[in-house]
Amino acid sequence: MIIVLKSGASDAEIGSICRRIEEMGYRAHTIRGELRTVIGAVGDDRGKERLRSLESIECVESVTPILQPFKLASREVHQGPSRVRVNGLEVGGDRLCVMAGPCSVESREQVLEVATRVKAAGASVLRGGAFKPRTSPYAFQGLEDVGLKYLAEARRETGLPIVTEVMEPDKVETVAEHADILQIGARNVQNFALLKRVAEQPKPVLLKRGMSTTVQEWLLSAEYVLSGGNPNVILCERGIRTFETSTRFTLDLNAIPVVKKLSHLPIVVDPSHGTGHWEYVESMALAAVAAGADGLIIEVHPRPEEALSDGPQSLKPDRFATLMSKVRRIAEAIGRQV
């Protein structure tokens, strides 16, 4: 249910409403807007009639049901777009956030070189995998804790915030010590134990769509993080599995306007995984920006032919710089900046 408070409701009144909601067995999530404060009451729908009694309280304007199965991710609760803050950056505002870097952290020299090059080209976040989920058990699995240390050093050298993947609940604390954004990969989008664990820490979560996950299932996964207490969720469209084999996945750009209609959460697009071929990355990146994405996440490697993972879809730094100049022009055409 959504409890909308009247304009001017005091902190004491808001606190009183939240306590009453929790006494009824619900979790209260407060969203403060410029004109109104909204409280989302999340829990078992069977007792929702009890919540309607809150309409009798003077400071309450209305109590209405949330129709979507994903409650806190829904625009019914938060009508305007959310903005997720990462250090001094903001994902979901007028300025596009571009995350770039190697698929895997392979060495100290590699990650420092890429970080310097992508920052010079205009990237605002460094991406890099320290822990790598791989289809084959014989493929490179990442440098793990050593990779995290290399990423942290790259942040110190360049000032770029770090986004990197966490794969296991018991690694969340370790990854959060080094990363500024915790990525949940496509294979873990419905790893509910992991989602609950990242919800317990405050750093932003980049939630990738699963390769066979519907938009509703994806938003329900986001709901696990939101309902667990972490409001800082960024969605990432990275392609879905279809019958088509000419690309690695089918990049579902439809998801951008669909998510914008259904949810207030920001959405970024990964054209590297979405296509699997570097020569298609530029076209899909520009299309994603034109379609309204709040950012991009792009794989960049100085020597893709030597990459230990995903070399065929990685841009060389000079190609990434060219792409960024085009992204700026598309962004300006639709009233945004990079």
Beta strands, then each sheet from edge to edge (+ up, - down):
strand 1: 2-5
strand 2: 27-32
strand 3: 37-42
strand 4: 60-64
strand 5: 84-86
strand 6: 89-91
strand 7: 97-101
strand 8: 125-127
strand 9: 162-165
strand 10: 181-184
strand 11: 205-208
strand 12: 233-237
strand 13: 267-269
strand 14: 295-299
sheet 1: 2+ 3- 1+ 4-
sheet 2: 5+ 6-
sheet 3: 7+ 8+ 9+ 10+ 11+ 12+ 13+ 14+ 7+
end
